[in-house]
Amino acid sequence: MSGQVLSEVSAVVAVEREAELVDSYRELVAGPLPDGLIRTELLRGPGGRWRVQSLWRDLESLHAVRANPRLAAAPRLFVQVGSEPELTVFQVSVAQLGTPVLD
C-alpha cells in the first residue's frame, strides 16, 4: 500500500542565519513545486531547531524528488545556511482536515 508520506528535514540554524533560511524558503515555494507535493511548511522550534515538513502524495513522489539533487531543495536550504540536515520520513496512518487558518 502506498499512501501519503510526510518528510521532515530539520537542523539547528545559527541565529544570524535564520533570516537567510526564511528568505530562501520563501523564494523556493514561490516557484513551481514538484509533482506530488501536497503541502510544505517551514517551522521554527526551540533552541534554534528548524524543520521543513512536506506532505507527499506517496513515497514514489518523494523518491523521485530526492533522486534529483536539483529538486531535493529542503536539505540544500539547510546546507546553504551552514547546518547539517537530518531527514525523517513518516507514513501517514490517519489524517483529519480541519478549517484552514489564515494569517
N, C-alpha and C positions, 0 to 999 in steps of 0.2 A: 504494500500500500504506500502510495507516495502522496502525502498531503502537504499542507503548508509547513514551512520551517522558518524559524527566527534566527538570524545570525546576529551575534553580538561581538563587536570588535571594541576592545577597551584598552586604555593606557592611562598612566599618570602623566599629566602635562604640567610643565612648569608654568607658574602664574604669568610670567612675562610672555608666554607663547599662546595663552588661551585665546586672545583676540584674533590672532592669526588662524588658529584652528576654526573658530566660529566663522570668520570671513571665508576661509577655504571651503568649509562645508556649505555655506550659502551659495557660493559660486557653483559648486558641484551639483546641488539639487536644482539650480536654476536651468541647467541644461537638460538634454534628453536623458531619461532614466532607462536603465537596462530592461529588456523584456523579462517579465516575470516578477519584477519588483512591485509589491503592493503598497508598502508604506516604509518610510525610513525617518528616523529622528536622531538628533544629537542630544545627548543627556549629560548633565554635569552633576557629579556627586561629591561627597565629602572627600577631603584630603587630596584634591586635585585630580581625582579619578573621573575620566570622561569615557563615554561609550557611544557608539553608533549602533543602534538596533534597527534591523531591517527585516521586514516580513516578506517572504518569498512565496510565490505560487506553489513551488515544490522544490525538492532537493536538486533536481536536474537543472532548474533555472539558476540556482546558486552556484552549482558546479560549473555551469557554462561561463558565468561571470568570473569566477575565481581562476578558471583556466586561462583567461586572457589578462595578463598583468596590466594592460591599459585600462581595463574595466574594473579591476579589483581596487576600487577607489578608497574604501574606508581604511584599510591598513596603510595605504600610501599617505593619507591625510595625517595620520599619527607619526609616521616616519618623517614627514616633512617638518614637523614641529619638534623633532628630536626625541621622540618617545618610542618605546618598543611595544607594538600592539600585540594583544592576545586575542585569539578567535575562539568563540564557542558557538556551537550550532545546537539549537533545540528543535525538536519536533513538536508541533502544535497538537496537543491532545484534545483540548476543549477550548472553544472560543465563544465569546459573547460580545456583541456590539452594543454600545450604549449611545446616548445622544452625543454628537460631536461637541467639543468645547472649542469655542472660537475666541481668539485674543482680541 
